[in-house]
Amino acid sequence: MKKFLSFILVIVAAYLLSFYFSGKSKGYSLLPDENIFELIEDWFDDIEDWIDDLDNPKVSEDEISYAKESFELGMEYYNNGDYADACLSFGDAFYYNPYLIEALYYKGLSSYFIEDYNTAFTDLVEYVYSDAEINDSAYLWLGKTSYQLQYYIDAVSYFQNFLDFYPNSEEAYDELIWSHYYNEDEASAEETAYKLLEINNKNTDAHFFLGFIYANNGEYQKSISHNLTVINIDESRYVADYNAAFSYYYSGKIDSSLYYLNKSLEINPEYELAYEFLTEIYYETGKYNDAISYATKTIELNSSTVESYSYRAKSYYSLGKYDEAIEDYKQYYELSLENTALYNIGLCYEKLGENETAIEKYSEFLTYSTDDSLRTEALRRIQKLDN
C-alpha cells in the first residue's frame, strides 16, 4: 500500500510541475516562483506522514490494555472449546491493537473449528503475510482451510510450506496426498503416499489411500494388500474392510468379499455402502431373498438410495412378486426419472395379466425413451397385447 501511494504521489508531483512550467512558458503562473518547490516538498512530507500512520497506526495505552484483556479472554474461550466466543474476543483484540498479530492467528483457528472457512482463510492469510514473526503451524492450518474450501492448488502449496519446516509431519503428508488427488494429480498423490511410508511404513492413512487408488485403477491385488495392511494395524477402519471387499469381488473372490463386507458391518452396523454392496452381490448371484433383505436395510438407513429400489424391484420380479416389484419400480422412477423403470412396470403388469395397464406403461416409456433396442421390444409387446 505504501509503495503504491508513494508512486501516485510522484505522478501527481510530476503533473503539478508540468502544469507550473507550462504556465511559465505562456507567461503566467498560479504560484510565486520561489514557492512551488517548497510547496511540493511540504506537501510530500505531510502525505508521507499520513501514509506512515496507515502502515503504523498509533495505539493508545488504553487500547493496548483492552486488547490484552480481550486476547486473554479469547484464550480462555479457545482452550475451553468455545470457539464462537473466542472469535469475537480475538477480533476485538486485533481491532484495538493491530500489532497483536497472534490474535489474528487464533481468530483464524477458532473460525476453522466453527467451520467458518472463508473467515479462517482470510485471517490466516493476513497473519502469514504480515511483517511479524509467525507461528509456522499457520501454514498447516491454511492448508487445511484451503482443502475445506476446495482450493486444492493452494492447499498443496501451504502443506508443502509447512513440510519445509517440519519434514517428518505425517499429518501434513496425509493432507497433501488428498490435496494432490483432488487437484487431479494422482501421480503426485501416489508419490507423496510412498514418501509418507518412508517416514512410517505403518502409516494407515498412506496404505488406505494406495488401496483406494489401486482399486479405482483395477489393480485389485495391490489394493487388497494395502487394505489388509490397514486392517491388521487398525481393526476399527471398517472402510478398509469395505475397500478390500470391493477388490476381492472384482478379483472373482466372492466369499472373501462377503467376509469383509460383513466384517465392516460388525464394526459399523449402520454402514450404508456395505448394505448396498451386499444387495448387489446377492442379486447378481441369484440370492434374491437376501438381496431384498439387504436392500430393505439400506432403504431404512437412507430412503433416497436409488439403486436399492432398483435391485429390490428386480429381485421381487425374479421371485414372481410383481405387485411388490411395481411399487419399488415406481419409487425408483420417482427418484431417478430413469424411463426403463416404466418399461419394467409394464412387464410386471403384463405378468399380472393387466394388459391395458401394461400397454399404458409401454406407451409412456416410448414417449421418453431413446433406447432403440428397448423401444423395439416395447412396440412388439404392445402389438402382441393388442391382438
N, C-alpha and C positions, 0 to 999 in steps of 0.2 A: 504493500500500500504506500509506504513512504517513498519508494523509488518511483512509483507511478505518479504520485502527486508532485514530486520534485521535477519529473520530466515535463509535466503540464506547466509548471511554473517557468521553466526555461523557455518553453514555447511562447507563453504569454509575455515574458520579458522581451523576447526577440520581436514579438509583434509590436509592443509599445515603442521599442527603439526604432523599428522600421517606420512606424507611424510618425514618430518625432522627427526623424531625419527627412522623411518625405515632406513634412510641413516646412522644415527649414529650407529645403531646396526650392520651395514655392514661395518663400519669403514670409512665412508666418509660423508661429509656434504657440502651442497651448500652454507651455511652461517656460519659465526663465531658463536660459541655458545652464546656469550654474546649479539648477535643482534636479534635473532629470535623473542623473546617475545616482545622486544621493537619495532621491525618492524611491527609485527601484531597489537600491540596496536596503533601505529601511523596510520596504515592503517585503522583500525576501526574508529578512530577519524575523518579521512578525509572523509570516506564514510558516516558516520553518519551526518556530516555537509552537505554533498550533499543531503542526504535524507531529512534533515530538510528544505533545500532550495526548494525541491519539494513540501513538505507539506505547507511550509510558504514562498511563493515566495516574493522576495523583490520588492517593488513597489516604483518608484521614485515619487518625488513631482509633476513633470510634468505629469506623468501618472495618478496620483490621481486627478489632476486638470482637465485633459482631460476627464477622466471617469465621473467626477461630471457633467461637461458640457453636455456630451452625455446622461447621465441619465436625466437631467433636460429637454433636448430637447425631449427625449423619452416620458417623462410625458406629454409634450405639445401635441405631436402626439397622445398619448394614450387618453388623455382627449377630443381630437377633433375627435376621431374615425378613425384616420389614422394609422391603426394597422400594416400595412406592413412597413411603415417608422419607427414606434415605435419599431418593432422587430430589425431593423438594428441599431438604436441608443442604445437600451438596450444591444444588442450584443456587440457593441463597448465598452460600459461602463463596462461590466463584463470582457471583454477580457483584457482591460488595468488595471482594478482593480478587481481581483477575490475576494477581500474582500467585494466588494459592492454587496452582495448576493441578495439584493432587486431587482437589475436589472434583475437577472435571473427569479425571480417571475413574474415580469411584462412582460418579454420576453415570458414566458410560456403562460400568459393570452392573450397577443397580438397574438401569434401563434394560440391559440384556436379560437379567433374571426375571423381569416382569414382561418379557417378550416384546418390548418396545424397541425393535431392532433398528429402526430408522434413527431414532434419537441416540441410541447407543453408538451407531456408526458415526454420526455427526460429532458426538462428543469425543470419541476415541481418536478420530482423525485429527481434530483440533489439538488434542493432547499430544499425539505423536509428532505432529509437525510444529509444535511450539518450540521456543528457543530454550526452554527449561530442560534440565536433566530429567529423563523419563524412566519409568519402570518398564523394563524390556518385555514383561509379560503382556503389555498392551498390544503387541503385535499378535500374540496368540489370540487375544480376545477380539481383535479386529478381524482376524481370520475367521473365527467362529461366527462373528456377526455378519461378515460378508457371505459366509456359507448359508446362513439362515435367510439372507436376502437374495440368495441365488446369484450373487456377484462372484461367480466361481473363479474368474481370472484374478480378481482382487484377492480372493481367499488364498489362492495359490501363492501369490506374491507375499502376503503377510505371514503365512505359515513358514515360507522359506526364510523370511527376515528373522522370524523367531528362532528357527533352526540354526541360523548363523551364530546366535548367542548360546543356544542350548542344543548342540548337535545330536544328543542322545535322547531327546524328548520323544518318548513313544506316543504320547498324546498328540503332539503336533504332527508326527508322521502319519498317524491314523487319520487325522482330519485332512491332511494333504492328499492322501490316497483318494478319498471320496471326492475332494475338490477337483483333482485331475480327472476323475472318472466322469463327473457331471459336466466338466468342461469339454467332454468328448475327446479326451486324450487318454485312451485306455492304456497305451504303451507306457506312458509316464506313470500312470497309476500302478501298473504291474511292477515297474521298476522300483517305485517307492515302497511297495509292499515287500519286495525282496530286501531292500535296504533295511527296513524295519526288522526283518527276520535275522539280518546280520547282527543287529543290536541285541535282539532277544528272539531266539528261534522257537520259543514257546508263546510268542505273542498271538493270542487267539484272534485278534482283530485282523491281522495280516493274513492268517490262514483262512479266516472266514471270507475275506474279500477275494482271495485267489480261488477258493472253492466256488464262489459266486460267479466270477467271470469265466472260469473254465466250463462251468455248466452251461452258461449262456452261449459259449462258443462251441459247444458239442464235444468238449474234451472231458468226457464223463469220468474216466479213471483218475485223472488228475484232480477233478473236483471232489470225487469220493475220498481220495487220500487226504486232502486238506480239511474237508469237513469232519472226517473221523479224528483227525488230529485235534480239532477244536473240541469235539465231544469228549475225547479222552482227557483233555486238560480241564474242561469245564462242562460238566454234565448238564448244567442248567440252560445251556444255549440251545433251546428247542428249535430255533430257526435253522441251526446247523443240521439237526436231525431231519428237518423237512428238506433242506437242500441235498442231503445225502440220499434221501428217498427219491427225490427228483432224478438224480443222476443214475441211481440204481434202476429206476423204472425204464429210462431211455437207454439203458445198457441191456435191457431184456431180463433183469433180475427182479421180478415182481415180488417174490417172497421177501427179499431184503428191503424192497421199497415199502411194503406193508409194515414190516417190523419197525422201521424208523419213523414212519408216519404215526403209528400207534405209540411209539416212544415219545414223540413230540407232544402227543395229547396227554400222556401221563404227567408231563411237566406242566403243560398249559391246557387244561380241559376245554378251554373256550377258543382254541386257536382255529379260526375260521378257515384259513387256507388248507390246513390238514384235512378238514372235513370235506372241503371242495375236491381235493385231490383224490381222497378215498372214494368219493362219489364217482368220479371219472373212471378210476381203475375198476371198480366193481361193475360199472355199466359196460365198459369195454370188454370185460372178461365174462359177461353174461350173468353176473350175480345180481339180478335186478332188485330183489328184496333188500339186499344190503345197500345197493345204490340208493334206493328210496329212503332207507333209514338214515344214511349219512347226508343225503340232500335235505331231508327234513330238519336234521340238526343244524345244518348250515343256514337254512332259512330262518330257523328260530333265533340264531345269533344275529342274522342280518337279512331282513326281508327283501332287500334290494339286490341280492346276489343272483343276477340274471341267469347264468348258466346252470345254477342249481335247479331252477324251474324247468329248464330245458331237459336236463338229464332225468329229472324225476318224471316228467311227462313221457319221455321216450321209454323209461322203464315201465311205467304203468301201461303204455301201449303194448310193449313186448309181453306183458303178463295178461293182456286182454282186458285191462281195466280202463275202458275207453272214456267213461264219464269223468274219472279222476284225471285222465290224460288231458281231456278237453279243458278242465279248469286250470291246469298248470300251463297248457299252451296259451290260454287266454292271458294269464298273468305274465308269461314270458313275452308275449306280443306287446302288452301294455308297457312293459319296462324297456324293451329293446326296439320295438317297431320293426322287427325282423319279419318280413312278409312270408317267409317259408312257414312260419307258425300258422298262418291262415290255411295254407295247403295241408298241413298236418292235422289241423282241426277238421278240415274236410274229410281226410282219411278216417278219422275217428267216427264222424257221423255216418260215413259210408259203412263202416264196420257195424254200427248200431242199427243199420237199415233205415236211417232217416235221410233218404236220398235227396229230398228237396233242400234240406238244410245243408247237406254236403255240397250240392250244386251251388248254392249261395256262397259258401265259403271258397269253393274253387274259383268262382267268378270274381269274388272280391280279391282273391290272390292275383288273378290275371290283370286286374286293374292296376296293381302296383308293381308287379314283378317284371324284371328284365332278364331273368334266367331262362334262356331259350329251351333248354332240355326239360326243365320242370314245367314250363308253360305248355310244352307239347304234351306232357303227361297229364296235366290238369285238363286240357282240352279233350284228350282221349277219354278221360274218366267222365267228363260232363256228357260227351256223346253216348257213352255206354249207359249211363244212368238215365238219359233222356229216352232211350229206346225201350 
